[in-house]
Amino acid sequence: MSITKKIIFSSIFVLIFFISKATSEDLKKVGKFKDWEVMVMTEASGKVCFAQSSPVLQAPKKNKRDARLFITFRPNEKISNEISTTAGYEFNKKNTVLATSGNNKFKFDIKQQGFAWMTSGKKEKIMVKVMKKGSRIMLTGYNEKGSQTIDHYSLLGFTKAYNAAKKACS
């Protein structure tokens, strides 16, 4: 996917993320699978299905943030396995956003409007496989001042949530 499309989707995702708490006729919860939930929404470009989770542990503890990890499917745009994250703040452009599970590390290449994405569909597929087998994934990011944050996500229910999101958009 091109960088321009990722930036456009970031704007849409930011809007979805903050409006999702409000009542929306176009955003529907499909189900909850342990620590993951699946949502489907309809936009002008078509159906968007995603699984999301909140961290089970955050550092620093005193700074509670509205962080999320997403995996998204957009069939009309031929997008699947799109992994994105938000730490609840604007990411520092100089530092890397990194996901770690066991010995596996995944770098998020694009940081825009408080979200981060990977640019490689191949790496996203590998990360999905790792997430299906793992029990936890840790995301490390840096805010605009350069302070590090670490979010630990449980992967309990990820495989079922992934399958439900994928099926909802097939």
PATI-113542 format. One record per residue: y, z negated, x negated of N, C-alpha, C in turn; residue number from 1; residue in one letter. Coordinates in steps of 0.2 Angstrom, whole numbers, plus 5000, padded with zeros to 4 digits. Example, Ala and Ser with C-alpha at 12.3 -4.5 7.8 and 13.67 -1.06 7.14 Angstrom:
BEGIN
n.Y,n.Z,n.X,ca.Y,ca.Z,ca.X,c.Y,c.Z,c.X,pos,code
4972,4961,4934,4978,4961,4938,4984,4961,4934,1,A
4989,4965,4936,4995,4964,4932,5000,4961,4936,2,S
end
This chain:
BEGIN
n.Y,n.Z,n.X,ca.Y,ca.Z,ca.X,c.Y,c.Z,c.X,pos,code
4994,5000,4996,5000,5000,5000,5006,5000,4996,1,M
5011,5004,4998,5017,5004,4994,5021,4998,4994,2,S
5025,4997,4989,5029,4990,4989,5034,4990,4994,3,I
5037,4996,4996,5042,4996,5002,5038,4994,5008,4,T
5032,4996,5009,5029,4994,5015,5027,4986,5015,5,K
5026,4984,5009,5025,4976,5009,5031,4973,5010,6,K
5037,4975,5008,5043,4972,5010,5045,4972,5017,7,I
5043,4978,5020,5044,4978,5027,5040,4974,5031,8,I
5033,4973,5029,5029,4969,5032,5031,4962,5031,9,F
5034,4960,5025,5036,4953,5024,5041,4951,5029,10,S
5046,4956,5031,5051,4954,5036,5048,4953,5042,11,S
5043,4957,5044,5039,4956,5051,5035,4949,5050,12,I
5032,4948,5045,5028,4942,5044,5032,4935,5045,13,F
5038,4936,5041,5042,4930,5041,5044,4929,5049,14,V
5046,4934,5052,5048,4933,5059,5042,4930,5063,15,L
5036,4933,5062,5030,4930,5066,5029,4923,5064,16,I
5030,4921,5058,5028,4915,5056,5033,4910,5059,17,F
5039,4911,5059,5044,4906,5062,5044,4906,5070,18,F
5042,4912,5073,5042,4912,5080,5036,4910,5083,19,I
5030,4910,5079,5024,4908,5081,5023,4902,5085,20,S
5028,4897,5083,5028,4891,5087,5031,4891,5094,21,K
5035,4896,5095,5038,4897,5101,5033,4901,5106,22,A
5034,4901,5112,5030,4905,5117,5031,4912,5116,23,T
5026,4916,5115,5027,4923,5114,5021,4926,5118,24,S
5023,4931,5122,5018,4935,5126,5014,4939,5121,25,E
5016,4941,5116,5013,4946,5111,5009,4943,5106,26,D
5009,4936,5105,5005,4933,5100,5000,4928,5104,27,L
4994,4930,5102,4989,4926,5106,4984,4923,5101,28,K
4982,4917,5102,4977,4913,5098,4970,4915,5100,29,K
4966,4918,5095,4960,4920,5096,4955,4914,5096,30,V
4956,4910,5091,4951,4904,5090,4953,4900,5084,31,G
4950,4894,5084,4950,4890,5078,4943,4889,5075,32,K
4943,4890,5068,4937,4889,5065,4937,4884,5059,33,F
4936,4878,5060,4937,4872,5056,4944,4872,5053,34,K
4946,4874,5047,4952,4874,5044,4956,4880,5045,35,D
4954,4885,5048,4957,4892,5049,4958,4893,5057,36,W
4963,4897,5058,4964,4899,5065,4966,4907,5065,37,E
4964,4910,5070,4965,4917,5071,4970,4919,5076,38,V
4974,4923,5075,4979,4926,5079,4979,4933,5080,39,M
4981,4936,5086,4982,4943,5087,4989,4944,5090,40,V
4992,4949,5087,4999,4951,5090,5000,4958,5091,41,M
5004,4960,5096,5005,4967,5097,5012,4969,5095,42,T
5013,4973,5090,5020,4976,5089,5020,4983,5090,43,E
5026,4986,5089,5027,4993,5091,5022,4997,5087,44,A
5021,4995,5081,5016,4999,5076,5009,4998,5078,45,S
5007,4994,5083,5000,4992,5085,4998,4985,5084,46,G
4992,4984,5084,4989,4977,5084,4989,4975,5077,47,K
4990,4968,5076,4990,4965,5070,4986,4959,5071,48,V
4981,4958,5067,4976,4952,5068,4976,4948,5061,49,C
4976,4942,5061,4976,4938,5055,4973,4931,5056,50,F
4971,4929,5050,4968,4922,5050,4973,4918,5045,51,A
4974,4912,5047,4979,4908,5043,4976,4901,5043,52,Q
4979,4898,5037,4977,4891,5036,4983,4887,5033,53,S
4983,4881,5034,4988,4876,5031,4985,4872,5025,54,S
4989,4870,5020,4986,4866,5015,4983,4860,5017,55,P
4977,4858,5014,4975,4851,5016,4978,4846,5011,56,V
4981,4848,5005,4984,4844,5000,4990,4848,4997,57,L
4995,4844,4996,5001,4848,4993,5004,4843,4988,58,Q
5006,4846,4982,5010,4843,4977,5016,4846,4975,59,A
5022,4843,4975,5022,4835,4975,5022,4833,4982,60,P
5019,4827,4983,5018,4824,4990,5024,4823,4994,61,K
5029,4821,4990,5035,4819,4993,5039,4825,4997,62,K
5037,4831,4995,5041,4837,4997,5036,4841,5002,63,N
5036,4839,5008,5032,4842,5013,5035,4849,5015,64,K
5031,4854,5014,5033,4861,5016,5028,4864,5021,65,R
5031,4869,5024,5027,4873,5029,5024,4879,5026,66,D
5018,4877,5022,5015,4882,5018,5009,4885,5022,67,A
5007,4892,5021,5002,4895,5024,4999,4900,5019,68,R
4992,4901,5021,4989,4907,5017,4986,4911,5023,69,L
4987,4918,5022,4985,4923,5027,4980,4928,5025,70,F
4976,4931,5029,4973,4937,5028,4974,4941,5034,71,I
4976,4947,5033,4979,4951,5039,4975,4958,5039,72,T
4975,4961,5045,4972,4967,5047,4977,4971,5051,73,F
4979,4977,5049,4983,4981,5053,4980,4988,5054,74,R
4976,4989,5059,4972,4995,5059,4976,5002,5060,75,P
4981,5002,5064,4985,5008,5064,4988,5010,5058,76,N
4989,5005,5053,4992,5007,5047,4987,5007,5041,77,E
4980,5007,5043,4975,5007,5039,4975,5002,5033,78,K
4977,4996,5035,4978,4990,5031,4972,4985,5033,79,I
4969,4983,5028,4964,4977,5029,4964,4973,5023,80,S
4961,4967,5024,4961,4962,5019,4967,4960,5015,81,N
4973,4961,5019,4979,4960,5015,4980,4952,5015,82,E
4981,4950,5009,4981,4942,5008,4989,4941,5006,83,I
4991,4936,5009,4998,4934,5008,4999,4926,5009,84,S
5004,4924,5006,5005,4916,5006,5013,4915,5007,85,T
5014,4909,5009,5021,4906,5009,5020,4899,5007,86,T
5025,4897,5003,5024,4890,5001,5030,4886,5005,87,A
5033,4889,5009,5039,4886,5013,5045,4886,5009,88,G
5046,4890,5004,5052,4891,5001,5053,4898,4998,89,Y
5058,4900,4995,5059,4906,4991,5056,4905,4984,90,E
5051,4910,4983,5048,4909,4976,5053,4911,4971,91,F
5052,4908,4965,5056,4910,4959,5053,4917,4956,92,N
5058,4921,4955,5056,4928,4953,5053,4928,4946,93,K
5054,4923,4941,5052,4923,4934,5045,4920,4934,94,K
5043,4916,4938,5036,4913,4938,5031,4917,4942,95,N
5025,4916,4940,5019,4919,4944,5017,4914,4950,96,T
5015,4917,4955,5011,4914,4961,5004,4916,4959,97,V
5000,4910,4959,4993,4911,4957,4988,4907,4961,98,L
4983,4911,4963,4978,4908,4967,4972,4906,4963,99,A
4969,4900,4963,4963,4899,4959,4958,4896,4963,100,T
4952,4898,4962,4946,4895,4965,4940,4896,4960,101,S
4938,4890,4957,4933,4890,4952,4936,4893,4946,102,G
4932,4898,4943,4935,4901,4937,4939,4908,4939,103,N
4940,4909,4945,4943,4915,4948,4950,4914,4948,104,N
4954,4918,4946,4962,4918,4946,4964,4924,4949,105,K
4969,4924,4954,4972,4930,4957,4980,4929,4957,106,F
4983,4934,4954,4990,4934,4954,4993,4938,4960,107,K
4998,4935,4963,5002,4938,4968,5008,4942,4965,108,F
5008,4949,4966,5013,4953,4962,5020,4953,4965,109,D
5020,4953,4972,5027,4954,4975,5029,4947,4978,110,I
5035,4945,4977,5038,4939,4980,5044,4941,4984,111,K
5044,4940,4990,5050,4942,4994,5051,4938,5000,112,Q
5057,4936,5002,5058,4932,5008,5053,4926,5009,113,Q
5052,4923,5004,5047,4917,5004,5040,4918,5005,114,G
5038,4924,5004,5031,4926,5004,5029,4930,4998,115,F
5022,4930,4997,5020,4933,4991,5014,4937,4993,116,A
5013,4943,4990,5007,4947,4991,5004,4950,4984,117,W
4998,4953,4985,4995,4956,4980,4996,4964,4981,118,M
4996,4968,4976,4997,4975,4977,4991,4979,4976,119,T
4985,4975,4974,4979,4979,4973,4974,4977,4979,120,S
4972,4982,4982,4967,4981,4988,4961,4979,4985,121,G
4959,4982,4979,4953,4980,4975,4953,4973,4974,122,K
4958,4970,4971,4958,4963,4970,4958,4958,4976,123,K
4961,4961,4981,4961,4957,4988,4954,4957,4990,124,E
4950,4962,4990,4943,4962,4992,4939,4957,4988,125,K
4940,4957,4981,4937,4952,4977,4939,4945,4979,126,I
4945,4944,4980,4947,4937,4982,4944,4935,4989,127,M
4943,4940,4994,4940,4938,5000,4933,4936,4999,128,V
4929,4939,4994,4922,4937,4992,4922,4930,4989,129,K
4927,4929,4985,4927,4922,4982,4928,4917,4987,130,V
4933,4919,4992,4935,4914,4997,4929,4913,5002,131,M
4925,4918,5003,4919,4917,5007,4914,4912,5004,132,K
4913,4912,4998,4908,4908,4994,4911,4901,4992,133,K
4918,4901,4992,4920,4894,4989,4921,4889,4995,134,G
4924,4883,4992,4925,4878,4997,4933,4876,4997,135,S
4936,4878,4992,4943,4877,4991,4947,4882,4987,136,R
4953,4883,4988,4957,4888,4984,4964,4885,4983,137,I
4966,4885,4977,4973,4882,4975,4978,4887,4974,138,M
4984,4886,4977,4989,4891,4976,4995,4887,4972,139,L
4997,4890,4967,5002,4887,4963,5008,4892,4963,140,T
5014,4889,4964,5020,4893,4965,5026,4889,4962,141,G
5032,4892,4961,5038,4889,4958,5044,4891,4963,142,Y
5048,4886,4964,5053,4887,4968,5059,4890,4964,143,N
5065,4891,4967,5070,4895,4964,5073,4890,4958,144,E
5072,4884,4958,5074,4880,4953,5069,4879,4947,145,K
5063,4882,4948,5058,4882,4943,5053,4876,4944,146,G
5054,4872,4949,5049,4867,4950,5042,4869,4953,147,S
5037,4867,4950,5030,4869,4952,5028,4866,4958,148,Q
5025,4869,4963,5021,4866,4969,5014,4869,4968,149,T
5010,4865,4971,5003,4866,4971,5000,4865,4978,150,I
4997,4870,4982,4994,4869,4988,4987,4870,4988,151,D
4983,4866,4990,4976,4866,4991,4974,4868,4998,152,H
4970,4873,4999,4968,4876,5005,4960,4875,5005,153,Y
4958,4872,5011,4951,4872,5012,4948,4879,5014,154,S
4942,4880,5012,4939,4887,5015,4934,4886,5020,155,L
4934,4880,5023,4929,4878,5028,4931,4882,5034,156,L
4927,4887,5037,4928,4891,5042,4931,4897,5041,157,G
4933,4899,5034,4936,4905,5032,4932,4911,5034,158,F
4925,4911,5033,4921,4917,5034,4921,4919,5042,159,T
4920,4914,5046,4921,4915,5053,4927,4917,5055,160,K
4933,4914,5053,4940,4916,5054,4941,4924,5052,161,A
4939,4925,5046,4939,4932,5043,4936,4937,5048,162,Y
4930,4935,5050,4926,4940,5054,4929,4941,5061,163,N
4932,4935,5064,4935,4936,5070,4941,4940,5070,164,A
4945,4939,5065,4951,4943,5064,4950,4950,5063,165,A
4945,4952,5059,4943,4959,5058,4940,4962,5064,166,K
4936,4958,5068,4933,4961,5074,4939,4962,5079,167,K
4943,4957,5080,4949,4958,5085,4953,4964,5083,168,A
4953,4967,5077,4957,4973,5076,4952,4979,5075,169,C
4946,4978,5077,4942,4984,5076,4941,4988,5082,170,S
end
